[in-house]
Amino acid sequence: MFPPNLIVIGTANVDDSRPQFSMNALDRMMVVELNGIDFYGGIKTPGTDLNFPDVPLNNDYLFGEFLQGREAYLSSPLIGDFIVSELQAIDNILSESLYRFGYRVRDDALIYCAHNAKLNANKGNDEWVLTCLDEIILMKVLPRINGSYRPSEKVINGLLRFTKNRYHLSFKRLTYMKNKAQGTDSFSFWS
């Protein structure tokens, strides 16, 4: 049994030589791409200076206040209802595919947005919610999508319509994925 304060962080290089992640693995992870390369990093300056705190971070800082989707939802039901309705709309688009998701993605979205609500409490608008949902779509929904383009075309076009003018990063990634698929008929978040 693992202790409750264990956090596992890892990296994976993804290319054509390795198999795709399983749906179970994707349900349990947040996919964060590290594509921004500073080609001058370490050349013009001595590099990154890692400073570690004298006192270890406490669990509340690492885990946050919300550990379950219900707790996060109850912290702001109005925002929670918006998040759930957006996830339901995405699920409706995915309903005829193998890419559907469930409670883990819902709970992760609610928790992620609840933590971001605290960070954005002084901004005076709820624009941050769209940014959080855009990031959730990128981290939790789009990585699930792969396979032959033709059977997935309806789903992809539906997601493109849903994300256009609202979830800019996800729309950009879906457009890239669709353009890559049209030349190869192979559709993947990872390509």
Buried (B, 14 or more C-beta within 10 A) or exposed (E): EEEEEEEEEEEEEBEEEEEBBEBEEBBEBBBEEEEEEEEEEEEEEEEEEEEEEEEEEEEEEEBBEBEEBEBBBEBBEEBBEBBBEBBEEBBEBBEEBEBBBEEBBBBBBBBBBBBBBEEBEEEEEEEBBBBBBBBBBBBBBBBBBBBEBEEBBEBBEBBBEBBEEEBEBBBEBBBEBBEBBEEEEEBBBBB
